[in-house]
Structure formats: structure tokens, C-alpha cells
Amino acid sequence: MEQILTIALSAAATLISVLILFNLRSLKDDVKKNGEKTDKHGEDIRQLEQRMAACKVDCTRTNVSKEDWVRSEGFTRGELKGVFNLLSLIKGELAIANKLPEIISSVVTATIKQCGGPSND
């Protein structure tokens, strides 16, 4: 009876050992697959980091800082004020130019009266 019990326990131990071995191999394969996935993800992350660095360089190359933008806007505003002042001056000169025929007519009429020419009165 003891031999049967010993054989049964031995067979059960062997079966449990085989199951543990298969489970360990399965775990080993899973760990290996996860390691490969982690390596691939790491490579993907490195590629993304490189792309982001390139994008950052491109953005800093094409975009200006807020200080530069404010400075540029201030300069542009000053230039626009100068143009506005020049346009106001031109507008005033055009107003005078539009009155020139009237002024010339008055001067000619006064000159003719002083010289004793015909009078329209």
C-alpha cells in the first residue's frame, strides 16, 4: 500500500512539476514578448522625441517671440502714425489746391480793378 501511495505521490509530483514547468515557460515567453513590445515602444518614443525636437526647431525658426512681435507692432504703429500725418498734410494741401481757382479769380479781379479795367459791378 505504501508503494502505491508513493507511486501516486510521485506521479502527482511529476505532473505538478510538468505543469509548473509549462507555466514557467509560458511566463518566460510572455516576459520575452512584453520585452520586445517595450523595446518597440521605446524606439517609437525615441522617434517621436526626434520628430518633436525637429518641430520645435522649425517652430522657433518660423515664429517670433512675443517680445519681437510687440516690438514689430510698435514700430508698425509708429510708421502708420507717420503715414497718417503725411496724409493729413496732403489733405490740407489738396484743400488749398481746390480753392486755387477761386483765389486766382479774386486776385485777377482785384488786379483788373486796380489797373482800371472793366468793372462787373
Phi and psi restraints in degrees (range 20) as a CNS / XPLOR table:
assign (resid 1 and name C) (resid 2 and name N)
       (resid 2 and name CA) (resid 2 and name C) 1.0 -65.6 20.0 2
assign (resid 2 and name N) (resid 2 and name CA)
       (resid 2 and name C) (resid 3 and name N) 1.0 -34.5 20.0 2
assign (resid 2 and name C) (resid 3 and name N)
       (resid 3 and name CA) (resid 3 and name C) 1.0 -66.5 20.0 2
assign (resid 3 and name N) (resid 3 and name CA)
       (resid 3 and name C) (resid 4 and name N) 1.0 -39.7 20.0 2
assign (resid 3 and name C) (resid 4 and name N)
       (resid 4 and name CA) (resid 4 and name C) 1.0 -65.8 20.0 2
assign (resid 4 and name N) (resid 4 and name CA)
       (resid 4 and name C) (resid 5 and name N) 1.0 -42.3 20.0 2
assign (resid 4 and name C) (resid 5 and name N)
       (resid 5 and name CA) (resid 5 and name C) 1.0 -64.4 20.0 2
assign (resid 5 and name N) (resid 5 and name CA)
       (resid 5 and name C) (resid 6 and name N) 1.0 -40.6 20.0 2
assign (resid 5 and name C) (resid 6 and name N)
       (resid 6 and name CA) (resid 6 and name C) 1.0 -65.0 20.0 2
assign (resid 6 and name N) (resid 6 and name CA)
       (resid 6 and name C) (resid 7 and name N) 1.0 -42.6 20.0 2
assign (resid 6 and name C) (resid 7 and name N)
       (resid 7 and name CA) (resid 7 and name C) 1.0 -65.9 20.0 2
assign (resid 7 and name N) (resid 7 and name CA)
       (resid 7 and name C) (resid 8 and name N) 1.0 -42.0 20.0 2
assign (resid 7 and name C) (resid 8 and name N)
       (resid 8 and name CA) (resid 8 and name C) 1.0 -64.5 20.0 2
assign (resid 8 and name N) (resid 8 and name CA)
       (resid 8 and name C) (resid 9 and name N) 1.0 -44.5 20.0 2
assign (resid 8 and name C) (resid 9 and name N)
       (resid 9 and name CA) (resid 9 and name C) 1.0 -65.1 20.0 2
assign (resid 9 and name N) (resid 9 and name CA)
       (resid 9 and name C) (resid 10 and name N) 1.0 -39.5 20.0 2
assign (resid 9 and name C) (resid 10 and name N)
       (resid 10 and name CA) (resid 10 and name C) 1.0 -64.0 20.0 2
assign (resid 10 and name N) (resid 10 and name CA)
       (resid 10 and name C) (resid 11 and name N) 1.0 -43.5 20.0 2
assign (resid 10 and name C) (resid 11 and name N)
       (resid 11 and name CA) (resid 11 and name C) 1.0 -65.0 20.0 2
assign (resid 11 and name N) (resid 11 and name CA)
       (resid 11 and name C) (resid 12 and name N) 1.0 -41.6 20.0 2
assign (resid 11 and name C) (resid 12 and name N)
       (resid 12 and name CA) (resid 12 and name C) 1.0 -64.5 20.0 2
assign (resid 12 and name N) (resid 12 and name CA)
       (resid 12 and name C) (resid 13 and name N) 1.0 -41.9 20.0 2
assign (resid 12 and name C) (resid 13 and name N)
       (resid 13 and name CA) (resid 13 and name C) 1.0 -64.3 20.0 2
assign (resid 13 and name N) (resid 13 and name CA)
       (resid 13 and name C) (resid 14 and name N) 1.0 -40.9 20.0 2
assign (resid 13 and name C) (resid 14 and name N)
       (resid 14 and name CA) (resid 14 and name C) 1.0 -63.4 20.0 2
assign (resid 14 and name N) (resid 14 and name CA)
       (resid 14 and name C) (resid 15 and name N) 1.0 -44.8 20.0 2
assign (resid 14 and name C) (resid 15 and name N)
       (resid 15 and name CA) (resid 15 and name C) 1.0 -62.6 20.0 2
assign (resid 15 and name N) (resid 15 and name CA)
       (resid 15 and name C) (resid 16 and name N) 1.0 -44.4 20.0 2
assign (resid 15 and name C) (resid 16 and name N)
       (resid 16 and name CA) (resid 16 and name C) 1.0 -64.3 20.0 2
assign (resid 16 and name N) (resid 16 and name CA)
       (resid 16 and name C) (resid 17 and name N) 1.0 -40.5 20.0 2
assign (resid 16 and name C) (resid 17 and name N)
       (resid 17 and name CA) (resid 17 and name C) 1.0 -62.5 20.0 2
assign (resid 17 and name N) (resid 17 and name CA)
       (resid 17 and name C) (resid 18 and name N) 1.0 -42.4 20.0 2
assign (resid 17 and name C) (resid 18 and name N)
       (resid 18 and name CA) (resid 18 and name C) 1.0 -63.7 20.0 2
assign (resid 18 and name N) (resid 18 and name CA)
       (resid 18 and name C) (resid 19 and name N) 1.0 -44.1 20.0 2
assign (resid 18 and name C) (resid 19 and name N)
       (resid 19 and name CA) (resid 19 and name C) 1.0 -62.1 20.0 2
assign (resid 19 and name N) (resid 19 and name CA)
       (resid 19 and name C) (resid 20 and name N) 1.0 -42.4 20.0 2
assign (resid 19 and name C) (resid 20 and name N)
       (resid 20 and name CA) (resid 20 and name C) 1.0 -63.0 20.0 2
assign (resid 20 and name N) (resid 20 and name CA)
       (resid 20 and name C) (resid 21 and name N) 1.0 -41.0 20.0 2
assign (resid 20 and name C) (resid 21 and name N)
       (resid 21 and name CA) (resid 21 and name C) 1.0 -61.6 20.0 2
assign (resid 21 and name N) (resid 21 and name CA)
       (resid 21 and name C) (resid 22 and name N) 1.0 -46.0 20.0 2
assign (resid 21 and name C) (resid 22 and name N)
       (resid 22 and name CA) (resid 22 and name C) 1.0 -63.4 20.0 2
assign (resid 22 and name N) (resid 22 and name CA)
       (resid 22 and name C) (resid 23 and name N) 1.0 -40.8 20.0 2
assign (resid 22 and name C) (resid 23 and name N)
       (resid 23 and name CA) (resid 23 and name C) 1.0 -64.5 20.0 2
assign (resid 23 and name N) (resid 23 and name CA)
       (resid 23 and name C) (resid 24 and name N) 1.0 -40.2 20.0 2
assign (resid 23 and name C) (resid 24 and name N)
       (resid 24 and name CA) (resid 24 and name C) 1.0 -65.2 20.0 2
assign (resid 24 and name N) (resid 24 and name CA)
       (resid 24 and name C) (resid 25 and name N) 1.0 -40.5 20.0 2
assign (resid 24 and name C) (resid 25 and name N)
       (resid 25 and name CA) (resid 25 and name C) 1.0 -63.7 20.0 2
assign (resid 25 and name N) (resid 25 and name CA)
       (resid 25 and name C) (resid 26 and name N) 1.0 -40.9 20.0 2
assign (resid 25 and name C) (resid 26 and name N)
       (resid 26 and name CA) (resid 26 and name C) 1.0 -63.3 20.0 2
assign (resid 26 and name N) (resid 26 and name CA)
       (resid 26 and name C) (resid 27 and name N) 1.0 -43.0 20.0 2
assign (resid 26 and name C) (resid 27 and name N)
       (resid 27 and name CA) (resid 27 and name C) 1.0 -63.4 20.0 2
assign (resid 27 and name N) (resid 27 and name CA)
       (resid 27 and name C) (resid 28 and name N) 1.0 -40.5 20.0 2
assign (resid 27 and name C) (resid 28 and name N)
       (resid 28 and name CA) (resid 28 and name C) 1.0 -61.5 20.0 2
assign (resid 28 and name N) (resid 28 and name CA)
       (resid 28 and name C) (resid 29 and name N) 1.0 -44.6 20.0 2
assign (resid 28 and name C) (resid 29 and name N)
       (resid 29 and name CA) (resid 29 and name C) 1.0 -62.9 20.0 2
assign (resid 29 and name N) (resid 29 and name CA)
       (resid 29 and name C) (resid 30 and name N) 1.0 -42.0 20.0 2
assign (resid 29 and name C) (resid 30 and name N)
       (resid 30 and name CA) (resid 30 and name C) 1.0 -63.5 20.0 2
assign (resid 30 and name N) (resid 30 and name CA)
       (resid 30 and name C) (resid 31 and name N) 1.0 -41.9 20.0 2
assign (resid 30 and name C) (resid 31 and name N)
       (resid 31 and name CA) (resid 31 and name C) 1.0 -63.8 20.0 2
assign (resid 31 and name N) (resid 31 and name CA)
       (resid 31 and name C) (resid 32 and name N) 1.0 -41.4 20.0 2
assign (resid 31 and name C) (resid 32 and name N)
       (resid 32 and name CA) (resid 32 and name C) 1.0 -63.9 20.0 2
assign (resid 32 and name N) (resid 32 and name CA)
       (resid 32 and name C) (resid 33 and name N) 1.0 -44.8 20.0 2
assign (resid 32 and name C) (resid 33 and name N)
       (resid 33 and name CA) (resid 33 and name C) 1.0 -62.5 20.0 2
assign (resid 33 and name N) (resid 33 and name CA)
       (resid 33 and name C) (resid 34 and name N) 1.0 -42.9 20.0 2
assign (resid 33 and name C) (resid 34 and name N)
       (resid 34 and name CA) (resid 34 and name C) 1.0 -64.6 20.0 2
assign (resid 34 and name N) (resid 34 and name CA)
       (resid 34 and name C) (resid 35 and name N) 1.0 -36.8 20.0 2
assign (resid 34 and name C) (resid 35 and name N)
       (resid 35 and name CA) (resid 35 and name C) 1.0 -63.0 20.0 2
assign (resid 35 and name N) (resid 35 and name CA)
       (resid 35 and name C) (resid 36 and name N) 1.0 -42.4 20.0 2
assign (resid 35 and name C) (resid 36 and name N)
       (resid 36 and name CA) (resid 36 and name C) 1.0 -64.5 20.0 2
assign (resid 36 and name N) (resid 36 and name CA)
       (resid 36 and name C) (resid 37 and name N) 1.0 -41.6 20.0 2
assign (resid 36 and name C) (resid 37 and name N)
       (resid 37 and name CA) (resid 37 and name C) 1.0 -63.2 20.0 2
assign (resid 37 and name N) (resid 37 and name CA)
       (resid 37 and name C) (resid 38 and name N) 1.0 -41.0 20.0 2
assign (resid 37 and name C) (resid 38 and name N)
       (resid 38 and name CA) (resid 38 and name C) 1.0 -63.9 20.0 2
assign (resid 38 and name N) (resid 38 and name CA)
       (resid 38 and name C) (resid 39 and name N) 1.0 -41.2 20.0 2
assign (resid 38 and name C) (resid 39 and name N)
       (resid 39 and name CA) (resid 39 and name C) 1.0 -61.7 20.0 2
assign (resid 39 and name N) (resid 39 and name CA)
       (resid 39 and name C) (resid 40 and name N) 1.0 -43.4 20.0 2
assign (resid 39 and name C) (resid 40 and name N)
       (resid 40 and name CA) (resid 40 and name C) 1.0 -64.6 20.0 2
assign (resid 40 and name N) (resid 40 and name CA)
       (resid 40 and name C) (resid 41 and name N) 1.0 -43.0 20.0 2
assign (resid 40 and name C) (resid 41 and name N)
       (resid 41 and name CA) (resid 41 and name C) 1.0 -63.4 20.0 2
assign (resid 41 and name N) (resid 41 and name CA)
       (resid 41 and name C) (resid 42 and name N) 1.0 -39.1 20.0 2
assign (resid 41 and name C) (resid 42 and name N)
       (resid 42 and name CA) (resid 42 and name C) 1.0 -61.5 20.0 2
assign (resid 42 and name N) (resid 42 and name CA)
       (resid 42 and name C) (resid 43 and name N) 1.0 -42.5 20.0 2
assign (resid 42 and name C) (resid 43 and name N)
       (resid 43 and name CA) (resid 43 and name C) 1.0 -64.3 20.0 2
assign (resid 43 and name N) (resid 43 and name CA)
       (resid 43 and name C) (resid 44 and name N) 1.0 -42.4 20.0 2
assign (resid 43 and name C) (resid 44 and name N)
       (resid 44 and name CA) (resid 44 and name C) 1.0 -60.4 20.0 2
assign (resid 44 and name N) (resid 44 and name CA)
       (resid 44 and name C) (resid 45 and name N) 1.0 -41.2 20.0 2
assign (resid 44 and name C) (resid 45 and name N)
       (resid 45 and name CA) (resid 45 and name C) 1.0 -65.1 20.0 2
assign (resid 45 and name N) (resid 45 and name CA)
       (resid 45 and name C) (resid 46 and name N) 1.0 -41.2 20.0 2
assign (resid 45 and name C) (resid 46 and name N)
       (resid 46 and name CA) (resid 46 and name C) 1.0 -62.4 20.0 2
assign (resid 46 and name N) (resid 46 and name CA)
       (resid 46 and name C) (resid 47 and name N) 1.0 -40.2 20.0 2
assign (resid 46 and name C) (resid 47 and name N)
       (resid 47 and name CA) (resid 47 and name C) 1.0 -64.8 20.0 2
assign (resid 47 and name N) (resid 47 and name CA)
       (resid 47 and name C) (resid 48 and name N) 1.0 -41.5 20.0 2
assign (resid 47 and name C) (resid 48 and name N)
       (resid 48 and name CA) (resid 48 and name C) 1.0 -63.2 20.0 2
assign (resid 48 and name N) (resid 48 and name CA)
       (resid 48 and name C) (resid 49 and name N) 1.0 -39.7 20.0 2
assign (resid 48 and name C) (resid 49 and name N)
       (resid 49 and name CA) (resid 49 and name C) 1.0 -61.3 20.0 2
assign (resid 49 and name N) (resid 49 and name CA)
       (resid 49 and name C) (resid 50 and name N) 1.0 -41.7 20.0 2
assign (resid 49 and name C) (resid 50 and name N)
       (resid 50 and name CA) (resid 50 and name C) 1.0 -65.1 20.0 2
assign (resid 50 and name N) (resid 50 and name CA)
       (resid 50 and name C) (resid 51 and name N) 1.0 -42.0 20.0 2
assign (resid 50 and name C) (resid 51 and name N)
       (resid 51 and name CA) (resid 51 and name C) 1.0 -63.8 20.0 2
assign (resid 51 and name N) (resid 51 and name CA)
       (resid 51 and name C) (resid 52 and name N) 1.0 -42.7 20.0 2
assign (resid 51 and name C) (resid 52 and name N)
       (resid 52 and name CA) (resid 52 and name C) 1.0 -63.5 20.0 2
assign (resid 52 and name N) (resid 52 and name CA)
       (resid 52 and name C) (resid 53 and name N) 1.0 -39.7 20.0 2
assign (resid 52 and name C) (resid 53 and name N)
       (resid 53 and name CA) (resid 53 and name C) 1.0 -63.3 20.0 2
assign (resid 53 and name N) (resid 53 and name CA)
       (resid 53 and name C) (resid 54 and name N) 1.0 -42.2 20.0 2
assign (resid 53 and name C) (resid 54 and name N)
       (resid 54 and name CA) (resid 54 and name C) 1.0 -64.3 20.0 2
assign (resid 54 and name N) (resid 54 and name CA)
       (resid 54 and name C) (resid 55 and name N) 1.0 -41.2 20.0 2
assign (resid 54 and name C) (resid 55 and name N)
       (resid 55 and name CA) (resid 55 and name C) 1.0 -63.4 20.0 2
assign (resid 55 and name N) (resid 55 and name CA)
       (resid 55 and name C) (resid 56 and name N) 1.0 -40.1 20.0 2
assign (resid 55 and name C) (resid 56 and name N)
       (resid 56 and name CA) (resid 56 and name C) 1.0 -64.2 20.0 2
assign (resid 56 and name N) (resid 56 and name CA)
       (resid 56 and name C) (resid 57 and name N) 1.0 -43.1 20.0 2
assign (resid 56 and name C) (resid 57 and name N)
       (resid 57 and name CA) (resid 57 and name C) 1.0 -62.5 20.0 2
assign (resid 57 and name N) (resid 57 and name CA)
       (resid 57 and name C) (resid 58 and name N) 1.0 -43.3 20.0 2
assign (resid 57 and name C) (resid 58 and name N)
       (resid 58 and name CA) (resid 58 and name C) 1.0 -63.6 20.0 2
assign (resid 58 and name N) (resid 58 and name CA)
       (resid 58 and name C) (resid 59 and name N) 1.0 -42.0 20.0 2
assign (resid 58 and name C) (resid 59 and name N)
       (resid 59 and name CA) (resid 59 and name C) 1.0 -64.2 20.0 2
assign (resid 59 and name N) (resid 59 and name CA)
       (resid 59 and name C) (resid 60 and name N) 1.0 -44.1 20.0 2
assign (resid 59 and name C) (resid 60 and name N)
       (resid 60 and name CA) (resid 60 and name C) 1.0 -68.7 20.0 2
assign (resid 60 and name N) (resid 60 and name CA)
       (resid 60 and name C) (resid 61 and name N) 1.0 -26.9 20.0 2
assign (resid 60 and name C) (resid 61 and name N)
       (resid 61 and name CA) (resid 61 and name C) 1.0 -74.7 20.0 2
assign (resid 61 and name N) (resid 61 and name CA)
       (resid 61 and name C) (resid 62 and name N) 1.0 -39.5 20.0 2
assign (resid 61 and name C) (resid 62 and name N)
       (resid 62 and name CA) (resid 62 and name C) 1.0 -93.0 20.0 2
assign (resid 62 and name N) (resid 62 and name CA)
       (resid 62 and name C) (resid 63 and name N) 1.0 -23.2 20.0 2
assign (resid 62 and name C) (resid 63 and name N)
       (resid 63 and name CA) (resid 63 and name C) 1.0 -104.4 20.0 2
assign (resid 63 and name N) (resid 63 and name CA)
       (resid 63 and name C) (resid 64 and name N) 1.0 151.7 20.0 2
assign (resid 63 and name C) (resid 64 and name N)
       (resid 64 and name CA) (resid 64 and name C) 1.0 -103.0 20.0 2
assign (resid 64 and name N) (resid 64 and name CA)
       (resid 64 and name C) (resid 65 and name N) 1.0 159.3 20.0 2
assign (resid 64 and name C) (resid 65 and name N)
       (resid 65 and name CA) (resid 65 and name C) 1.0 -74.7 20.0 2
assign (resid 65 and name N) (resid 65 and name CA)
       (resid 65 and name C) (resid 66 and name N) 1.0 162.8 20.0 2
assign (resid 65 and name C) (resid 66 and name N)
       (resid 66 and name CA) (resid 66 and name C) 1.0 -63.9 20.0 2
assign (resid 66 and name N) (resid 66 and name CA)
       (resid 66 and name C) (resid 67 and name N) 1.0 -33.5 20.0 2
assign (resid 66 and name C) (resid 67 and name N)
       (resid 67 and name CA) (resid 67 and name C) 1.0 -65.0 20.0 2
assign (resid 67 and name N) (resid 67 and name CA)
       (resid 67 and name C) (resid 68 and name N) 1.0 -43.2 20.0 2
assign (resid 67 and name C) (resid 68 and name N)
       (resid 68 and name CA) (resid 68 and name C) 1.0 -63.6 20.0 2
assign (resid 68 and name N) (resid 68 and name CA)
       (resid 68 and name C) (resid 69 and name N) 1.0 -40.1 20.0 2
assign (resid 68 and name C) (resid 69 and name N)
       (resid 69 and name CA) (resid 69 and name C) 1.0 -64.5 20.0 2
assign (resid 69 and name N) (resid 69 and name CA)
       (resid 69 and name C) (resid 70 and name N) 1.0 -45.0 20.0 2
assign (resid 69 and name C) (resid 70 and name N)
       (resid 70 and name CA) (resid 70 and name C) 1.0 -62.3 20.0 2
assign (resid 70 and name N) (resid 70 and name CA)
       (resid 70 and name C) (resid 71 and name N) 1.0 -42.9 20.0 2
assign (resid 70 and name C) (resid 71 and name N)
       (resid 71 and name CA) (resid 71 and name C) 1.0 -61.2 20.0 2
assign (resid 71 and name N) (resid 71 and name CA)
       (resid 71 and name C) (resid 72 and name N) 1.0 -44.4 20.0 2
assign (resid 71 and name C) (resid 72 and name N)
       (resid 72 and name CA) (resid 72 and name C) 1.0 -64.1 20.0 2
assign (resid 72 and name N) (resid 72 and name CA)
       (resid 72 and name C) (resid 73 and name N) 1.0 -42.5 20.0 2
assign (resid 72 and name C) (resid 73 and name N)
       (resid 73 and name CA) (resid 73 and name C) 1.0 -64.8 20.0 2
assign (resid 73 and name N) (resid 73 and name CA)
       (resid 73 and name C) (resid 74 and name N) 1.0 -39.4 20.0 2
assign (resid 73 and name C) (resid 74 and name N)
       (resid 74 and name CA) (resid 74 and name C) 1.0 -63.1 20.0 2
assign (resid 74 and name N) (resid 74 and name CA)
       (resid 74 and name C) (resid 75 and name N) 1.0 -42.8 20.0 2
assign (resid 74 and name C) (resid 75 and name N)
       (resid 75 and name CA) (resid 75 and name C) 1.0 -63.1 20.0 2
assign (resid 75 and name N) (resid 75 and name CA)
       (resid 75 and name C) (resid 76 and name N) 1.0 -43.5 20.0 2
assign (resid 75 and name C) (resid 76 and name N)
       (resid 76 and name CA) (resid 76 and name C) 1.0 -63.7 20.0 2
assign (resid 76 and name N) (resid 76 and name CA)
       (resid 76 and name C) (resid 77 and name N) 1.0 -40.6 20.0 2
assign (resid 76 and name C) (resid 77 and name N)
       (resid 77 and name CA) (resid 77 and name C) 1.0 -61.9 20.0 2
assign (resid 77 and name N) (resid 77 and name CA)
       (resid 77 and name C) (resid 78 and name N) 1.0 -42.1 20.0 2
assign (resid 77 and name C) (resid 78 and name N)
       (resid 78 and name CA) (resid 78 and name C) 1.0 -62.0 20.0 2
assign (resid 78 and name N) (resid 78 and name CA)
       (resid 78 and name C) (resid 79 and name N) 1.0 -42.1 20.0 2
assign (resid 78 and name C) (resid 79 and name N)
       (resid 79 and name CA) (resid 79 and name C) 1.0 -63.3 20.0 2
assign (resid 79 and name N) (resid 79 and name CA)
       (resid 79 and name C) (resid 80 and name N) 1.0 -41.1 20.0 2
assign (resid 79 and name C) (resid 80 and name N)
       (resid 80 and name CA) (resid 80 and name C) 1.0 -65.2 20.0 2
assign (resid 80 and name N) (resid 80 and name CA)
       (resid 80 and name C) (resid 81 and name N) 1.0 -37.0 20.0 2
assign (resid 80 and name C) (resid 81 and name N)
       (resid 81 and name CA) (resid 81 and name C) 1.0 -62.7 20.0 2
assign (resid 81 and name N) (resid 81 and name CA)
       (resid 81 and name C) (resid 82 and name N) 1.0 -40.9 20.0 2
assign (resid 81 and name C) (resid 82 and name N)
       (resid 82 and name CA) (resid 82 and name C) 1.0 -62.3 20.0 2
assign (resid 82 and name N) (resid 82 and name CA)
       (resid 82 and name C) (resid 83 and name N) 1.0 -42.7 20.0 2
assign (resid 82 and name C) (resid 83 and name N)
       (resid 83 and name CA) (resid 83 and name C) 1.0 -65.2 20.0 2
assign (resid 83 and name N) (resid 83 and name CA)
       (resid 83 and name C) (resid 84 and name N) 1.0 -40.8 20.0 2
assign (resid 83 and name C) (resid 84 and name N)
       (resid 84 and name CA) (resid 84 and name C) 1.0 -62.1 20.0 2
assign (resid 84 and name N) (resid 84 and name CA)
       (resid 84 and name C) (resid 85 and name N) 1.0 -43.7 20.0 2
assign (resid 84 and name C) (resid 85 and name N)
       (resid 85 and name CA) (resid 85 and name C) 1.0 -62.3 20.0 2
assign (resid 85 and name N) (resid 85 and name CA)
       (resid 85 and name C) (resid 86 and name N) 1.0 -41.1 20.0 2
assign (resid 85 and name C) (resid 86 and name N)
       (resid 86 and name CA) (resid 86 and name C) 1.0 -64.3 20.0 2
assign (resid 86 and name N) (resid 86 and name CA)
       (resid 86 and name C) (resid 87 and name N) 1.0 -41.2 20.0 2
assign (resid 86 and name C) (resid 87 and name N)
       (resid 87 and name CA) (resid 87 and name C) 1.0 -65.1 20.0 2
assign (resid 87 and name N) (resid 87 and name CA)
       (resid 87 and name C) (resid 88 and name N) 1.0 -37.9 20.0 2
assign (resid 87 and name C) (resid 88 and name N)
       (resid 88 and name CA) (resid 88 and name C) 1.0 -62.7 20.0 2
assign (resid 88 and name N) (resid 88 and name CA)
       (resid 88 and name C) (resid 89 and name N) 1.0 -42.8 20.0 2
assign (resid 88 and name C) (resid 89 and name N)
       (resid 89 and name CA) (resid 89 and name C) 1.0 -62.5 20.0 2
assign (resid 89 and name N) (resid 89 and name CA)
       (resid 89 and name C) (resid 90 and name N) 1.0 -45.0 20.0 2
assign (resid 89 and name C) (resid 90 and name N)
       (resid 90 and name CA) (resid 90 and name C) 1.0 -62.8 20.0 2
assign (resid 90 and name N) (resid 90 and name CA)
       (resid 90 and name C) (resid 91 and name N) 1.0 -39.4 20.0 2
assign (resid 90 and name C) (resid 91 and name N)
       (resid 91 and name CA) (resid 91 and name C) 1.0 -61.5 20.0 2
assign (resid 91 and name N) (resid 91 and name CA)
       (resid 91 and name C) (resid 92 and name N) 1.0 -42.7 20.0 2
assign (resid 91 and name C) (resid 92 and name N)
       (resid 92 and name CA) (resid 92 and name C) 1.0 -63.7 20.0 2
assign (resid 92 and name N) (resid 92 and name CA)
       (resid 92 and name C) (resid 93 and name N) 1.0 -42.0 20.0 2
assign (resid 92 and name C) (resid 93 and name N)
       (resid 93 and name CA) (resid 93 and name C) 1.0 -66.6 20.0 2
assign (resid 93 and name N) (resid 93 and name CA)
       (resid 93 and name C) (resid 94 and name N) 1.0 -36.1 20.0 2
assign (resid 93 and name C) (resid 94 and name N)
       (resid 94 and name CA) (resid 94 and name C) 1.0 -67.7 20.0 2
assign (resid 94 and name N) (resid 94 and name CA)
       (resid 94 and name C) (resid 95 and name N) 1.0 -35.1 20.0 2
assign (resid 94 and name C) (resid 95 and name N)
       (resid 95 and name CA) (resid 95 and name C) 1.0 -62.8 20.0 2
assign (resid 95 and name N) (resid 95 and name CA)
       (resid 95 and name C) (resid 96 and name N) 1.0 -41.7 20.0 2
assign (resid 95 and name C) (resid 96 and name N)
       (resid 96 and name CA) (resid 96 and name C) 1.0 -66.5 20.0 2
assign (resid 96 and name N) (resid 96 and name CA)
       (resid 96 and name C) (resid 97 and name N) 1.0 -41.1 20.0 2
assign (resid 96 and name C) (resid 97 and name N)
       (resid 97 and name CA) (resid 97 and name C) 1.0 -64.1 20.0 2
assign (resid 97 and name N) (resid 97 and name CA)
       (resid 97 and name C) (resid 98 and name N) 1.0 -34.5 20.0 2
assign (resid 97 and name C) (resid 98 and name N)
       (resid 98 and name CA) (resid 98 and name C) 1.0 -68.5 20.0 2
assign (resid 98 and name N) (resid 98 and name CA)
       (resid 98 and name C) (resid 99 and name N) 1.0 -27.2 20.0 2
assign (resid 98 and name C) (resid 99 and name N)
       (resid 99 and name CA) (resid 99 and name C) 1.0 -86.9 20.0 2
assign (resid 99 and name N) (resid 99 and name CA)
       (resid 99 and name C) (resid 100 and name N) 1.0 -6.7 20.0 2
assign (resid 99 and name C) (resid 100 and name N)
       (resid 100 and name CA) (resid 100 and name C) 1.0 -57.0 20.0 2
assign (resid 100 and name N) (resid 100 and name CA)
       (resid 100 and name C) (resid 101 and name N) 1.0 -45.9 20.0 2
assign (resid 100 and name C) (resid 101 and name N)
       (resid 101 and name CA) (resid 101 and name C) 1.0 -58.4 20.0 2
assign (resid 101 and name N) (resid 101 and name CA)
       (resid 101 and name C) (resid 102 and name N) 1.0 -39.3 20.0 2
assign (resid 101 and name C) (resid 102 and name N)
       (resid 102 and name CA) (resid 102 and name C) 1.0 -66.1 20.0 2
assign (resid 102 and name N) (resid 102 and name CA)
       (resid 102 and name C) (resid 103 and name N) 1.0 -43.0 20.0 2
assign (resid 102 and name C) (resid 103 and name N)
       (resid 103 and name CA) (resid 103 and name C) 1.0 -65.3 20.0 2
assign (resid 103 and name N) (resid 103 and name CA)
       (resid 103 and name C) (resid 104 and name N) 1.0 -44.6 20.0 2
assign (resid 103 and name C) (resid 104 and name N)
       (resid 104 and name CA) (resid 104 and name C) 1.0 -62.7 20.0 2
assign (resid 104 and name N) (resid 104 and name CA)
       (resid 104 and name C) (resid 105 and name N) 1.0 -41.1 20.0 2
assign (resid 104 and name C) (resid 105 and name N)
       (resid 105 and name CA) (resid 105 and name C) 1.0 -60.8 20.0 2
assign (resid 105 and name N) (resid 105 and name CA)
       (resid 105 and name C) (resid 106 and name N) 1.0 -43.0 20.0 2
assign (resid 105 and name C) (resid 106 and name N)
       (resid 106 and name CA) (resid 106 and name C) 1.0 -64.3 20.0 2
assign (resid 106 and name N) (resid 106 and name CA)
       (resid 106 and name C) (resid 107 and name N) 1.0 -42.6 20.0 2
assign (resid 106 and name C) (resid 107 and name N)
       (resid 107 and name CA) (resid 107 and name C) 1.0 -64.6 20.0 2
assign (resid 107 and name N) (resid 107 and name CA)
       (resid 107 and name C) (resid 108 and name N) 1.0 -44.3 20.0 2
assign (resid 107 and name C) (resid 108 and name N)
       (resid 108 and name CA) (resid 108 and name C) 1.0 -64.5 20.0 2
assign (resid 108 and name N) (resid 108 and name CA)
       (resid 108 and name C) (resid 109 and name N) 1.0 -42.5 20.0 2
assign (resid 108 and name C) (resid 109 and name N)
       (resid 109 and name CA) (resid 109 and name C) 1.0 -63.1 20.0 2
assign (resid 109 and name N) (resid 109 and name CA)
       (resid 109 and name C) (resid 110 and name N) 1.0 -43.7 20.0 2
assign (resid 109 and name C) (resid 110 and name N)
       (resid 110 and name CA) (resid 110 and name C) 1.0 -65.7 20.0 2
assign (resid 110 and name N) (resid 110 and name CA)
       (resid 110 and name C) (resid 111 and name N) 1.0 -39.5 20.0 2
assign (resid 110 and name C) (resid 111 and name N)
       (resid 111 and name CA) (resid 111 and name C) 1.0 -64.6 20.0 2
assign (resid 111 and name N) (resid 111 and name CA)
       (resid 111 and name C) (resid 112 and name N) 1.0 -43.4 20.0 2
assign (resid 111 and name C) (resid 112 and name N)
       (resid 112 and name CA) (resid 112 and name C) 1.0 -64.6 20.0 2
assign (resid 112 and name N) (resid 112 and name CA)
       (resid 112 and name C) (resid 113 and name N) 1.0 -40.2 20.0 2
assign (resid 112 and name C) (resid 113 and name N)
       (resid 113 and name CA) (resid 113 and name C) 1.0 -64.5 20.0 2
assign (resid 113 and name N) (resid 113 and name CA)
       (resid 113 and name C) (resid 114 and name N) 1.0 -39.8 20.0 2
assign (resid 113 and name C) (resid 114 and name N)
       (resid 114 and name CA) (resid 114 and name C) 1.0 -70.3 20.0 2
assign (resid 114 and name N) (resid 114 and name CA)
       (resid 114 and name C) (resid 115 and name N) 1.0 -31.6 20.0 2
assign (resid 114 and name C) (resid 115 and name N)
       (resid 115 and name CA) (resid 115 and name C) 1.0 -81.9 20.0 2
assign (resid 115 and name N) (resid 115 and name CA)
       (resid 115 and name C) (resid 116 and name N) 1.0 -7.9 20.0 2
assign (resid 115 and name C) (resid 116 and name N)
       (resid 116 and name CA) (resid 116 and name C) 1.0 87.0 20.0 2
assign (resid 116 and name N) (resid 116 and name CA)
       (resid 116 and name C) (resid 117 and name N) 1.0 26.0 20.0 2
assign (resid 116 and name C) (resid 117 and name N)
       (resid 117 and name CA) (resid 117 and name C) 1.0 -77.8 20.0 2
assign (resid 117 and name N) (resid 117 and name CA)
       (resid 117 and name C) (resid 118 and name N) 1.0 -175.2 20.0 2
assign (resid 117 and name C) (resid 118 and name N)
       (resid 118 and name CA) (resid 118 and name C) 1.0 -62.6 20.0 2
assign (resid 118 and name N) (resid 118 and name CA)
       (resid 118 and name C) (resid 119 and name N) 1.0 144.7 20.0 2
assign (resid 118 and name C) (resid 119 and name N)
       (resid 119 and name CA) (resid 119 and name C) 1.0 -111.1 20.0 2
assign (resid 119 and name N) (resid 119 and name CA)
       (resid 119 and name C) (resid 120 and name N) 1.0 143.2 20.0 2
assign (resid 119 and name C) (resid 120 and name N)
       (resid 120 and name CA) (resid 120 and name C) 1.0 -95.8 20.0 2
assign (resid 120 and name N) (resid 120 and name CA)
       (resid 120 and name C) (resid 121 and name N) 1.0 3.1 20.0 2
